[in-house]
Every structure is written in C-alpha cells, then in structure tokens.
Amino acid sequence: MAKQSLAARFCRWAIVKWYDPQGWTEERMIPAEKKFVVIAAPHTSNWDFLYFLALAEKLAIPLSFMGKKSLFRWPFADLMRDLGGIPVDRSKSVNMVDQMIAEFKKRDTFMLTIAPEGTRGKVREWKTGFYHIAVGAGVPLVCGLMDYKRKHGGLGPAIWPTGDYEKDMAKVAEYYKSCTPKYPDKGNAGLISS
C-alpha cells in the first residue's frame, strides 16, 4: 500500500477504534482476483460508509470508492485519495462508466466499491453502471456485505458477469436475501431490475 498522509492514518485508526468494541465479525474469505467491482448493498445509511472503511482496514484490502471531483480539493484532496477515493467528473459530457473502465486498465490492483442504489433512501431499482463497468473492464462482481442483524461484514464470492443482466443479478439477489441493512424498510435487494 502506498504511503498515506498522517490525516488518513489517523482517520483509519480512529474508525477502527470506534468499530472494534461494537462486536462485528468479518468474513475473511477474500477473492483471489486483484481487480473487481464490489457491490455495496443494501445501502440505507451514512453509517455504511464508515463500516466500509473499517472493514477494509480490518481485512487489509485496498478498497476504493468514487467521489465527485469537488470533494478532492484542498485541504481534503490527499485525505480522500488516501482513503481510497477516486475523483469522477459528473458532467454530462463525461461518461462515468468509461472513466472507471479506463481506471481499471491503468491499475494492477483495483477493488472499486459502488452502491447500485445510488442513494440511502428506498429506490425501485438499482442503477446499472456498476454492472457495465465490470463487463467493460472484464472483471468480476463481488458482493460486499454489512449485515446489521448479525453484525457481520465481508466480501462474497466473485461472480463473473455474462452479459445477461437478469441472470447475473439473480445470483446477486440470492446472496443478499439473508442480509439485514441498518434500515430494513429501505433495503431493496429483492428489487433488482434492468
């Protein structure tokens, strides 16, 4: 892992200190692949992000996430990057899927985390950008899990996308059906549409 700023090291330390006494356990099975798209679902709370950072630290895996470019300005730019942030241009002239496919091509190791729901509120269907990124980059999908009922988190097995979205998402839905989000009334793992 590259050298991190003092602020990032402190943030990671503080998050783990907050996380450890809460009694969570981690699934230690890490996919053998060095490049994949992590599906962060269900996403119902801002707490999900803090648990995600703590989990990545506990598992010693360099998970990354996307953030709008404006979050990567001084004085937070180094901190955001050191925590795994990837700045994305959300202007209409720039395709986010293409940006991330290009990012996969540039790196030897890249574990990109995406919340397909796109919001912490209840949604009718998932956004499909995460799937198109995996297909375009030729990498598998990995289900990220934060089960608040069992207080258990981790990464599931690699699912190689076939190009048949409905068929592949049926496998994803099967994985998430026993997962309890922080706010169960907002979770929609069973509402996966193309």
PyMOL commands that set and color helices and strands:
alter all, ss='L'
color gray80, all
select helices_A, chain A and resi 6-22+47-59+69-72+77-82+96-106+129-137+165-176+184-186
alter helices_A, ss='H'
color red, helices_A
select strands_A, chain A and resi 25-26+35-40+63-68+85-88+110-114+141-147+152-159
alter strands_A, ss='S'
color yellow, strands_A
deselect
rebuild
show_as cartoon
